[in-house]
Amino acid sequence: MYKVYFKQALHILKQDRLISAISIIGTALAITMIMLVYMVQEVKTANVLPEIHRDRSMYLNMMDIKYNTGGRWRAMLKYEALKECLLPLKTPENISATVMLTDAVVNMEGSAERNTYQLRQTDDNFWKIYSFPFTEGKAFTKEDFDSGIPVVVISQKIAKEIFKGQQAVGKTIDINFIPYKVLGVVKNISMLCRYSFADLWIPYTSVPSYTNSMYNFVALAKHKNDFDAIKEEVLVNQKKYNAIDTTRVLDLNGPYTVSQMLLDIYSSEDAANEIKANTRRNILILVIALIIPAINLSSFSLSRIRKRMSEIGVRKAFGANKFSLIGQVLYENMITSLIGGALGFILSFIAVVSLRDLLLSDSLSVLQSGEFGLSMSAFFSLSVFLAVFLACIALNVLSASIPAFRASRLPIVNALKS
Amino acid sequence: MQIISLENISKVYSTKEIETLALENVNLEVNKGDFLSVMGPSGCGKSTMLNIMGLLDIPTGGRVNINRVDTTNMKDKAMAEFRNKTLGFVFQSFHLVNSLNVLDNVELPLLYRKMSGSERTRRAKEVLEKVGLVHRTKHFPSQLSGGQCQRVAIARALVGNPEIILADEPTGNLDSKMGAEIMDLLFQLNNEGATIVMVTHDEHIAKKTKCIVRFFDGRRVQ
């Protein structure tokens, strides 16, 4: 049965080329829009290189301090809180701390040519939690970190600009006028990887004032189900810390998942509401993106159905019931939607390639320079494919259900006469 | 043996302004193997009667029994299934599906039965052989003559092996030669056992059938 419907649908598409083209392009543009909205969201939370464990990671970069005298302030995570409450955590598979991303003046040893790059001071665990593709050398080790030795991992961008294509490992560069030995070179990282992106990575222990810095903390859970247990352990450590000095109360209120961080949620009371509101916003955008083309496509479907009234009459006369007619109309429309979906997928690919920077420009919470450098594979995952397919089905059901329903209710004699 | 029975059938078409009586207390019995011609002037209700007999339209009053089954309170799904298995239709304007080829047009009634694709094709080819069009299976209706289209329509009516064929002016859109060919085909089917009820304006054709009923102003007059 469906083979015959398929052949007929293709024949009709060929017969009525203008209407078919408009329907397919309309579907394609709607799918493109949905894809772009979905991909822009997805790329911020999905597991992408080097942040390949976002789904198992929890983050913290803020803290609240309340003083008995009545004062209360919110600040970036300080080393003391990090050291007392977060670094001793046992529940996570791994933990890492990173100083907030800063600008650094860099030049080749002995060269007067100086450039500004983005510097991340971190620890040795950082390289275990994130999966950096090294093109040369290696990362710094626990021994390097503990000793505070001035070593650095640089991006390909720096290697190219400073070393002009020559081997960088083993050479020395000045970072903020202090000589650092290059240990490794990694591929350029997208700025959308907000917890790992930088041009240079050094051990934070190599900077004498590291205890005064502001930190980002990340905990890699063994399993997603461990998130609550990690929070519990942070609370226990926090209580111990607060017991030492009763003149103030530290409230870390975290850590948070990648989705919560994206929404800038810094208190657990706000989290649920914020996530709900954000989900509602996204659903509303998707519904509008689907309904507008669905209304247009529905009118095309209706005009096609009108042309096929006599066929509907014949089918009913020869034994088609309401459900088989609705099924046929939906199936035929699905073919148009799938062709439109495939075209939309290609269009969204082109749109991502050509408009990537523009589309993702509002996602930057880090410094406003540098390349995105996110590979295309980060955008086109299985979930994106699934989203397109679901969008096709939704668009099909929305656009074909009214014509299908009307066709199914048509009296046979009226249909045959039309 | 009685195969169709219409009891006190009436049909009223209502609009806001006017009610039109299309059929008034029509009683009619058709026996198995009959070839019945229904005649009368335009607008006398013969096609309305045929549509009601074929369960394509619902009467305002009365009862339709087919194969001793009372169809009055049948639901949409049951009625569709009943039509599919018991009735075959031939229309004046053929009503072939232009976007389907000859074979797919003929297979159409079988799509609504549980049947494999190969079995559908086998049966469709069998009836196309019978109407002499097996060499045209891949052609589309627009590539056929009027007579050929009506042959395809007859093949479609026959493919489900129905006991009753209802034909509404099957030769109305054909020239006399093609009309005669179609009538020969219908007579052949009747001789093979099919019960046929045919609406026609053509007295000459009607006289060749086994029985004639006449309608006037919505009533059966003969």
Interface residues (C-beta under 8 A of the other chain):
Chain A: M1 K3 V4 K7 Q8 H11 I12 Q15 S310 E311 G313 V314 R315 K316 A317 F318 G319 A320 N321 K322 F323 S324 P411 I412 V413 L416
Chain B: N51 G54 L56 D57 D76 K77 A80 E81 R83 N84 K85 F89 F91 H95 L96 V97 S99 L100 D104 E107 L108 P109 L111 Y112 R113 G117 R156 G160
